[in-house]
Amino acid sequence: MISIVIPAYNEQDVIIETIDRCKKVLAELFGSEGEVIVVDDCSKDKTYELAKSTGITVLTHPHNAGYGRSLKDGISAAKYDIIVITDSDGTYPIESIPQLYQEYLKGFDMVVGARQGKNYDESFKKKILRKLLKFLVEYTAGRKIDDINSGLRIFSKQTIMNYFDTLCDTFSFTTSVTLAYMMTGKFVKYIPIEYHKRVGKSHVKLFKDTLRTLQYIIEAILFYNPIKIFLIFCFCTFLSSMISLAIGFVWQIKSAFYLSVGCLLVTFILFGLGMVSVLLKQILFNSRFKT
């Protein structure tokens, strides 16, 4: 059996349809409706009342706590270990859950629906910002990632709760899950899915949420792979050293030679600090992420 967790905020126009689709999928998989949990993030409309009328488990927040916090609360309340998360706005093909479930049973720690289609790249600004964030996450993880923040994925409750204190409470939750699993050696599988146009108005604040995600990615690099940050600074100081050395040779400027030596020393110091950070990270990971 699986638990489907759905965060919701002002989704009265589509919440019942989303719940019904989830129930249908669970019935096809297990011959029963299984468990559907909606977490209402203090909606101002009738989302809570409508979800409650369907007879499923509905949690609610006394104030707007965020997308990630809603998912955390829903996951914590789930009865079953296998968790599926999806959005309530009609954008994700809920009917693809059985496909994700079958892949998950093959031994993957997480299976993610990788979005594609015309509705996924709906604006030039979104496309550019998404590519920037994807590049940074891939740089941190050191591998290609098909979709860094897809909201349709399946994983183990027991496993993900080991990471709860490092996961975001905001829209960056899925990005933080991706990095947490990638950086701790979990097996992640991506399956292409068709992304649909949402029902109603989007609650994503493009630039604000992008900046929050960017902030988290930088924090994640420092937490999961700090040497990457040090290598960037090492490259900059080493490049400065070479440029200063070239200037010193060409124009015979003594101070340029001194600057070159200084930059080179800083490069070695930064590299040494980077190696220390790797050792500290390894000690931390051995104590926290053994499962």
Secondary structure, DSSP 4 states (H G I P E B T S, - for coil): -EEEEEEESS-TTTHHHHHHHHHHHHHHHHSS--EEEEEE-S-SSSHHHHHHTTTSEEEE-SS---HHHHHHHHHHH-SSSEEEE--SSS-S-GGGHHHHHHHHTTT-SEEEEEEESTTTT--HHHHHHHHHHHHHHHHHHTS--S-SS-S-EEEEHHHHGGGGGGS-SSTTHHHHHHHHHHHTT--EEEEEEEPPPPSS-----HHHHHHHHHHHHHHHHHHH-THHHHHHHHHHHHHHHHHHHHHHHHH--HHHHHHHHHHHHHHHHHHHHHHHHHHHHHHHHHHH---
